[in-house]
């Protein structure tokens, strides 16, 4: 055919709408504005490039009105990242003619994998030969997309062997593609991921698109985290292989790991935190129920740890917490996991276990490890371990119940003297429930004004005069009646409510001392200070503020501290007492003779008074060891220029013996029992004692 005939043929086919140009493509951004149209598109639909570029697709009336809903659905799928395979539809030419076409859509992404535009590839449905040519050219374009895709793209045959891959895949794996032929993807995956990778491949080879994360080892031996998408390759409705796209997410995984450390691990000790505990114990419970095994939950708390924070500061406390974590970890077997909640509250999950003896071994080792001294900033400290243990399924089958049972067992250990471990049993449970009820009621006792101070007079044995009184707290519960301090003070010390209670006692006692002064009554008042409060840095300031607020003189107040409380940290005790003495407040050692302190501490502690425990006074009328002890304490105090108070005086003989031995002050039921202030004042006026 000569040139003229070819031109005539082209002209004729143009008149009939049969186009020879293969590339009939249109590129539209996500707002619907035309970005680019191929020459084949302009030839087929009649618009020029000038008429198309920058125009909104809706303005062209290109999509017939009866196909608008279908087109909107296609756009929605494209925005979701899905390609739309070749399908038959209709479109309008510029001259309004409606023509049959086939069209395929694909989303176009930028370098950040964001969809920015859509590509539409059209074919004149009446031109089968032209369609074949356009299909071939389309395959070339897709091949270009495959070869030059910034993501690693690869294919498998139905046996899971590599058949092709682009340059990005070769770069990612570090292997030339020719070296990977006849190898499966499992060749690259780390051993623990290989089985899972093959499962995903098999599902994709059956028509189910798969999306997952895995880790490979490249040719250089580096571990690379990947996000993989596997989808079936379908030819003539038959699956012939599997298509894969891999995205390198190594940096993202590192960021996720950092976030996980922040979310699930304690920043002070590095131990797992309560959030990871909750996740882990749920998983353990699920497996234990399915696999029928036992496990143990241990709740550990450091005895006297609060003193360290209060006396030496948070930095010293953190150092001890870190050391605690290390000691616990050394004692844990491979099936043990450690978690720190807050403060010195640790939990341990031991799973699976054959019997309770495994929990006994671990708890015993930890308790023994904690008995070794803790050295912090030049101080040698004592922090022992109390441990409560609950067993699954014997003590509970839920997270909440097991935690409650281990808490109850721990509370029992605390009440029984600390420094040991205890399994939960039902007797502990009922006792702990009462403890919890008491704890709850305590929270409202101050605000409901259920506390009251009773006053027990102190008698100067040399002058037979009442010189003041000791303030003793009482709790009158509206339903349970009078509750003994022996019951509620340990609860308050354990849960921290003791601080507010002590503040209330100080405030009320100082207020009453001011009232006594106004009425010219003996105004000296002594108040018991819990060892828990002694080592708080704010104790001195709290007392000073209370004295200023009440308007009394500092020497009207005396604080009584138990012997055991003083020797828990002698350095801090000396510092605190010295500050109190500087203010003018008197300090007394309460229950002297019942603790385990060395007499050398008396030389160190700048106290004013020794208060002999009532246990030495009870049998004082009978000559024996008690009289010898009392006489020794009085002689010791006289030598150290300390005042001696004898409490528990219940008989006249007690007074006579104490006075003869040189004791300065007495206190007890023989003089008067503790009573509310109105009764105390009345007793003062009616008593035969001077004041």
BELGI-V481522 format. One record per residue. N is the residue number from 1. PSI is psi in whole degrees, 0 to 359 (* if undefined). OMEGA is omega in whole degrees, 0 to 359 (999 if undefined). D_CENTER is the distance of its C-alpha to the mean C-alpha in whole Angstrom. Layout:
n={N;N}
psi={PSI;PSI}
omega={OMEGA;OMEGA}
d_center={D_CENTER;D_CENTER}
//
This chain:
n={1;2;3;4;5;6;7;8;9;10;11;12;13;14;15;16;17;18;19;20;21;22;23;24;25;26;27;28;29;30;31;32;33;34;35;36;37;38;39;40;41;42;43;44;45;46;47;48;49;50;51;52;53;54;55;56;57;58;59;60;61;62;63;64;65;66;67;68;69;70;71;72;73;74;75;76;77;78;79;80;81;82;83;84;85;86;87;88;89;90;91;92;93;94;95;96;97;98;99;100;101;102;103;104;105;106;107;108;109;110;111;112;113;114;115;116;117;118;119;120;121;122;123;124;125;126;127;128;129;130;131;132;133;134;135;136;137;138;139;140;141;142;143;144;145;146;147;148;149;150;151;152;153;154;155;156;157;158;159;160;161;162;163;164;165;166;167;168;169;170;171;172;173;174;175;176;177;178;179;180;181;182;183;184;185;186;187;188;189;190;191;192;193;194;195;196;197;198;199;200;201;202;203;204;205;206;207;208;209;210;211;212;213;214;215;216;217;218;219;220;221;222;223;224;225;226;227;228;229;230;231;232;233;234;235;236;237;238;239;240;241;242;243;244;245;246;247;248;249;250;251;252;253;254;255;256;257;258;259;260;261;262;263;264;265;266;267;268;269;270;271;272;273;274;275;276;277;278;279;280;281;282;283;284;285;286;287;288;289;290;291;292;293;294;295;296;297;298;299;300;301;302;303;304;305;306;307;308;309;310;311;312;313;314;315;316;317;318;319;320;321;322;323;324;325;326;327;328;329;330;331;332;333;334;335;336;337;338;339;340;341;342;343;344;345;346;347;348;349;350;351;352;353;354;355;356;357;358;359;360;361;362;363;364;365;366;367;368;369;370;371;372;373;374;375;376;377;378;379;380;381;382;383;384;385;386;387;388;389;390;391;392;393;394;395;396;397;398;399;400;401;402;403;404;405;406;407;408;409;410;411;412;413;414;415;416;417;418;419;420;421;422;423;424;425;426;427;428;429;430;431;432;433;434;435;436;437;438;439;440;441;442;443;444;445;446;447;448;449;450;451;452;453;454;455;456;457;458;459;460;461;462;463;464;465;466;467;468;469;470;471;472;473;474;475;476;477;478;479;480;481;482;483;484;485;486;487;488;489;490;491;492;493;494;495;496;497;498;499;500;501;502;503;504;505;506;507;508;509;510;511;512;513;514;515;516;517;518;519;520;521;522;523;524;525;526;527;528;529;530;531;532;533;534;535;536;537;538;539;540;541;542;543;544;545;546;547;548;549;550;551;552;553;554;555;556;557;558;559;560;561;562;563;564;565;566;567;568;569;570;571;572;573;574;575;576;577;578;579;580;581;582;583;584;585;586;587;588;589;590;591;592;593;594;595;596;597;598;599;600;601;602;603;604;605;606;607;608;609;610;611;612;613;614;615;616;617;618;619;620;621;622;623;624;625;626;627;628;629;630;631;632;633;634;635;636;637;638;639;640;641;642;643;644;645;646;647;648;649;650;651;652;653;654;655;656;657;658;659;660;661;662;663;664;665;666;667;668;669;670;671;672;673;674;675;676;677;678;679;680;681;682;683;684;685;686;687;688;689;690;691}
psi={130;177;321;316;321;316;321;321;316;319;317;316;329;321;328;1;18;113;143;347;127;315;98;86;151;132;122;136;175;347;353;16;136;127;316;144;141;164;322;325;314;323;319;320;352;351;152;167;321;324;338;312;126;355;149;136;324;327;338;349;38;322;122;150;324;355;8;318;318;319;319;322;321;317;320;318;322;318;333;3;10;140;152;118;166;129;161;140;192;148;157;137;174;322;8;354;132;123;152;132;164;146;144;141;148;139;150;130;151;187;344;12;21;137;121;341;172;142;133;127;121;156;140;116;343;356;87;316;317;324;318;319;316;323;318;317;324;319;324;319;317;326;322;318;322;310;324;12;133;341;155;118;136;165;153;155;184;349;0;14;144;136;332;164;153;181;324;325;318;319;318;313;335;0;136;144;325;333;346;351;138;7;147;167;331;339;326;329;150;153;318;348;352;315;318;321;320;327;315;320;314;322;319;323;348;10;1;114;135;144;125;172;145;177;133;165;117;181;332;0;8;143;128;127;131;147;123;138;121;131;153;145;117;123;121;48;18;134;121;352;192;136;138;141;127;133;130;115;23;313;319;320;324;318;319;321;320;316;322;321;319;322;327;1;142;129;341;313;344;358;156;150;188;331;316;325;313;319;317;318;330;318;320;317;319;316;320;322;320;316;357;55;163;155;164;142;119;130;118;138;137;129;133;16;326;328;325;311;317;324;320;351;167;327;316;321;318;323;319;320;317;318;322;312;317;317;321;314;323;329;351;136;173;334;17;139;134;141;139;129;287;158;233;33;114;147;148;131;121;113;141;163;152;319;179;343;331;320;323;314;313;312;320;318;318;315;319;319;323;341;345;143;152;124;118;122;42;358;140;115;157;116;104;176;133;133;128;138;131;144;140;134;4;319;359;156;15;160;312;317;319;321;319;316;318;325;318;320;321;316;321;317;317;317;331;4;355;185;41;182;160;133;149;141;172;326;322;320;313;322;318;326;319;320;316;321;316;319;318;315;325;326;334;356;318;310;331;4;46;346;152;145;132;153;131;124;154;132;127;114;336;324;351;33;148;122;353;198;157;132;124;125;143;148;115;105;133;337;323;355;207;126;127;144;330;337;314;337;314;325;315;323;324;322;2;357;348;330;313;323;315;319;318;316;313;313;315;319;318;323;318;323;321;320;319;319;318;324;14;40;160;123;0;131;137;144;136;133;126;143;329;325;332;324;9;137;341;4;310;315;323;315;317;316;321;318;315;319;321;332;10;169;145;325;359;348;137;135;135;129;133;153;313;324;324;325;3;327;90;319;313;322;316;316;315;314;322;321;320;318;323;326;330;10;138;149;134;143;113;154;37;135;351;348;196;25;155;145;341;336;329;327;333;320;125;59;168;329;144;126;106;139;147;338;335;343;331;316;28;333;337;126;133;207;323;317;320;318;314;314;322;317;317;318;319;314;319;319;329;8;45;146;145;130;132;121;158;23;114;354;156;324;323;314;315;316;317;318;319;326;349;12;137;321;142;155;133;179;334;325;302;145;164;133;161;164;317;322;325;314;316;318;320;317;329;344;154;353;146;164;*}
omega={181;187;181;180;178;181;178;179;179;181;181;180;177;180;182;179;179;188;180;181;185;188;176;186;181;179;183;177;188;174;180;180;181;178;184;174;180;178;179;179;180;179;184;188;168;177;173;178;180;181;184;189;179;180;173;183;180;182;183;185;186;179;181;183;183;177;183;180;179;180;178;178;178;181;179;178;179;178;177;176;183;173;178;184;181;179;179;178;180;176;179;172;178;182;177;180;178;183;176;178;164;184;172;180;174;176;178;183;173;184;177;179;175;179;183;183;177;175;177;179;187;171;173;186;182;185;182;181;179;179;180;180;180;177;180;179;177;178;178;178;178;177;177;176;179;186;188;176;181;177;177;180;183;179;175;168;185;176;180;180;178;174;178;177;181;182;179;178;178;180;182;184;183;180;168;185;182;180;183;178;181;172;177;179;179;178;182;186;175;187;184;180;189;181;181;179;180;176;179;178;182;178;178;180;177;175;181;177;184;177;184;177;179;179;177;172;183;185;180;179;180;176;181;177;184;165;187;168;175;177;182;171;185;177;181;177;179;178;183;181;181;182;180;173;182;177;180;181;183;180;180;180;177;178;179;179;178;179;180;178;180;185;191;181;180;185;181;188;184;179;175;183;185;180;178;177;182;179;184;185;175;179;179;179;181;180;181;179;182;187;175;175;178;167;183;174;181;175;185;178;179;179;177;181;182;180;183;178;185;185;187;178;184;181;177;178;179;179;178;178;178;178;176;181;180;181;179;183;179;183;186;173;180;182;180;178;186;178;174;180;179;182;180;177;179;172;178;173;175;183;349;175;179;178;187;182;177;177;178;181;182;181;179;179;181;180;180;180;182;181;177;183;177;182;182;176;178;179;173;190;176;174;179;184;169;187;174;187;173;183;171;2;188;185;180;182;176;179;184;183;179;178;178;181;179;176;180;177;178;178;178;178;181;182;184;175;175;173;177;178;183;171;175;165;188;179;176;182;181;178;181;178;177;178;181;177;180;180;179;180;181;183;183;187;182;183;179;178;180;177;178;176;171;184;177;187;174;185;173;186;182;185;183;180;173;185;181;183;173;178;183;184;174;180;177;181;184;181;186;181;183;179;184;174;179;179;189;180;177;177;181;178;183;184;176;180;181;182;179;179;180;178;180;180;179;182;182;181;179;177;181;178;178;178;178;180;179;184;175;176;176;190;180;182;178;184;177;178;178;174;178;181;183;187;172;183;183;184;183;180;178;180;180;179;181;178;180;181;183;180;179;175;181;183;174;184;173;177;180;182;182;181;180;179;183;189;179;174;189;183;181;178;179;181;182;182;179;179;179;180;180;178;182;181;178;182;182;172;183;178;183;179;181;183;184;185;174;178;179;179;180;179;184;186;183;183;180;192;169;180;184;180;182;182;179;184;189;182;186;181;180;180;181;186;182;178;179;180;181;180;180;180;180;179;178;181;180;180;181;179;178;176;178;174;176;177;181;179;185;182;178;179;179;180;183;181;181;181;179;181;178;178;186;189;179;182;180;186;179;178;171;178;175;182;175;188;182;177;180;181;178;179;179;182;183;188;176;178;175;173;999}
d_center={85;86;83;85;84;81;80;82;80;77;78;79;76;74;76;75;71;71;69;69;66;63;60;60;56;55;52;50;47;44;46;49;51;53;52;55;58;60;63;63;62;64;67;66;65;67;65;65;62;63;63;60;57;55;56;54;54;55;58;60;60;59;57;59;58;58;56;53;51;51;50;47;46;46;45;42;41;42;39;37;38;40;44;47;50;53;55;58;58;60;60;63;65;66;69;68;68;66;65;64;61;58;55;52;49;46;43;43;40;40;38;35;35;36;39;42;45;46;49;52;55;58;61;64;64;68;68;67;68;67;63;64;64;61;59;60;59;56;55;56;53;51;51;51;48;47;48;47;43;41;38;39;41;43;45;45;48;48;47;44;46;46;49;48;45;46;45;42;41;43;42;38;39;41;44;47;48;51;49;46;49;49;46;43;39;38;40;37;34;32;33;30;30;34;34;32;34;37;36;35;38;40;39;40;43;43;43;39;37;34;31;29;27;28;29;33;34;37;40;39;36;33;31;30;28;30;30;33;35;37;40;44;47;49;53;56;53;52;49;50;47;44;43;39;38;35;33;31;27;27;26;24;22;21;20;17;16;16;13;12;11;10;7;7;7;7;10;12;12;12;10;8;4;4;5;7;8;9;11;13;14;15;17;18;20;22;23;24;26;28;28;29;27;26;22;21;17;17;15;16;16;19;22;23;20;20;23;22;20;23;26;25;22;19;20;21;18;16;19;19;15;16;19;18;16;19;21;19;19;23;23;21;23;23;22;19;15;13;9;8;6;8;11;13;12;11;12;15;16;20;21;24;26;30;30;28;30;27;24;27;27;24;23;27;26;23;25;27;25;24;27;28;29;26;28;26;28;31;30;30;27;27;23;24;22;21;20;20;21;21;23;23;25;27;25;23;22;19;16;16;19;18;15;18;20;18;18;21;22;20;22;25;25;24;27;29;29;26;26;26;25;25;25;25;28;30;31;28;27;29;29;25;26;28;26;23;26;27;24;24;28;27;25;28;31;31;31;34;36;36;36;39;41;44;46;48;51;51;55;56;59;61;62;61;59;56;54;50;48;44;42;40;37;38;36;38;36;38;38;37;40;39;36;37;35;34;32;30;30;28;25;25;25;22;20;21;23;26;26;27;29;31;31;33;35;36;37;39;41;42;43;45;47;48;50;51;52;54;56;57;55;53;50;48;45;43;39;37;33;30;30;26;27;30;27;26;27;28;30;34;33;32;35;37;36;37;41;41;41;43;46;46;47;45;47;47;43;43;39;39;36;36;38;35;32;34;34;31;31;34;34;32;34;37;35;34;38;40;38;39;43;43;43;45;43;44;42;42;41;41;41;43;44;41;39;39;39;42;45;44;41;44;46;43;41;43;43;46;46;46;46;47;45;47;47;50;52;52;55;56;60;60;61;59;56;54;57;57;53;53;56;54;52;54;56;53;52;55;55;52;53;50;51;51;50;50;48;49;53;54;58;61;61;58;59;62;61;58;60;63;60;59;56;55;53;53;51;51;52;56;55;53;50;47;48;47;48;51;52;51;54;56;56;57;60;61;60;63;61;62;59}
//
